[in-house]
Structures are given as structure tokens and as C-alpha cells.
């Protein structure tokens, strides 16, 4: 959170919700919302949120792949393509 400049208390967010959302959507810069001096939430635009979710899914896929490789669950590329070709030709 060191690089986030838009840190606002919840009272500010309540009083300026429309302007905050406009700013977030235009700038793609999140707001950290505080309550009683503690960070409690983040306001993001939908595009940034979706990109974050997609990135997390990709990292999860990488981790799963690395786990399978370490357990020896691998097949040769040629075998994979041959199998896919057989399946496509069977239809």
C-alpha cells in the first residue's frame, strides 16, 4: 500500500461517492477506504478488478502446472497433439 495516494476515510467516501467513482473509473487509480484510522477496503474500477482476477487465475494455473510437473504428471507435446488430432478426427 506504500504507493497508493488516495487514502480516504469512509466519511469522505460517503460524502463524495459519485466523484470518487468518477475519478476511479477515469484514472484507474484505486482508493483505500479507512475506518477508525485503519485500512478497511479498496475501491477499484471494474476493468482493473477484472484484470486482477484474470491475473490471479493465470498464476493459479501456473502453480497447478508446476505442481503437476514436480509430481511427474507430464506428457510429451507430440503425444498431446496426436491425441487431440485423434479426438478431432473421431467426430
C-alpha positions as CSV (number, residue, x, y, z in Angstrom):
1,X,0.0,0.0,0.0
2,X,3.0,2.3,0.0
3,X,2.4,3.6,-3.5
4,X,-1.3,4.3,-3.0
5,X,-2.0,8.1,-2.8
6,X,-5.8,8.0,-2.5
7,X,-6.4,7.0,1.1
8,X,-9.6,8.5,2.4
9,X,-11.8,7.9,5.5
10,X,-15.2,6.4,5.0
11,X,-16.9,9.7,5.9
12,X,-15.2,11.3,2.8
13,X,-16.3,8.4,0.6
14,X,-19.9,8.7,1.8
15,X,-19.9,12.5,1.2
16,X,-18.2,12.2,-2.2
17,X,-19.2,8.8,-3.6
18,X,-20.1,9.9,-7.1
19,X,-16.9,12.0,-7.5
20,X,-14.8,9.2,-6.1
21,X,-16.3,6.6,-8.5
22,X,-15.8,9.0,-11.4
23,X,-12.2,9.5,-10.5
24,X,-11.5,5.8,-10.1
25,X,-13.1,4.9,-13.4
26,X,-11.3,7.6,-15.3
27,X,-7.9,7.3,-13.7
28,X,-7.9,3.5,-12.9
29,X,-6.3,4.5,-9.6
30,X,-7.8,2.8,-6.5
31,X,-8.9,4.4,-3.3
32,X,-8.2,2.9,0.1
33,X,-11.0,3.4,2.5
34,X,-10.2,3.8,6.1
35,X,-12.4,3.4,9.2
36,X,-11.2,4.5,12.6
37,X,-7.8,5.1,11.1
38,X,-7.4,1.6,9.7
39,X,-7.5,0.5,6.1
40,X,-10.7,-1.4,5.6
41,X,-11.4,-1.7,1.9
42,X,-10.4,-0.7,-1.6
43,X,-12.5,0.9,-4.4
44,X,-11.5,-0.2,-7.8
45,X,-12.9,0.3,-11.3
46,X,-14.4,-2.8,-12.9
47,X,-11.7,-3.1,-15.6
48,X,-8.9,-3.1,-13.1
49,X,-10.7,-5.6,-10.9
50,X,-11.3,-8.0,-13.8
51,X,-7.7,-7.8,-14.9
52,X,-6.6,-8.6,-11.3
53,X,-9.0,-11.6,-11.2
54,X,-7.7,-12.8,-14.6
55,X,-4.1,-12.5,-13.4
56,X,-4.8,-14.5,-10.3
57,X,-6.4,-17.2,-12.3
58,X,-3.3,-17.3,-14.5
59,X,-1.0,-17.6,-11.5
60,X,-3.1,-20.3,-10.1
61,X,-2.8,-22.2,-13.4
62,X,1.0,-21.8,-13.3
63,X,1.1,-23.1,-9.7
64,X,-1.0,-26.1,-10.7
65,X,1.2,-26.8,-13.7
66,X,4.4,-26.6,-11.6
67,X,2.8,-28.9,-9.0
68,X,1.9,-31.5,-11.7
69,X,5.4,-31.3,-13.2
70,X,7.0,-31.9,-9.9
71,X,4.8,-35.0,-9.4
72,X,5.9,-36.2,-12.9
73,X,2.4,-35.8,-14.4
74,X,3.7,-34.7,-17.8
75,X,3.2,-35.9,-21.4
76,X,5.3,-35.2,-24.4
77,X,4.0,-32.5,-26.7
78,X,3.8,-34.8,-29.7
79,X,1.7,-37.3,-27.7
80,X,-0.7,-34.5,-26.7
81,X,-1.1,-33.2,-30.3
82,X,-1.5,-36.8,-31.6
83,X,-4.3,-37.4,-29.0
84,X,-6.0,-34.2,-29.9
85,X,-5.9,-34.9,-33.6
86,X,-7.4,-38.4,-33.0
87,X,-10.2,-36.9,-31.0
88,X,-10.9,-34.3,-33.7
89,X,-10.9,-36.9,-36.4
90,X,-13.2,-39.1,-34.5
91,X,-16.0,-36.5,-34.6
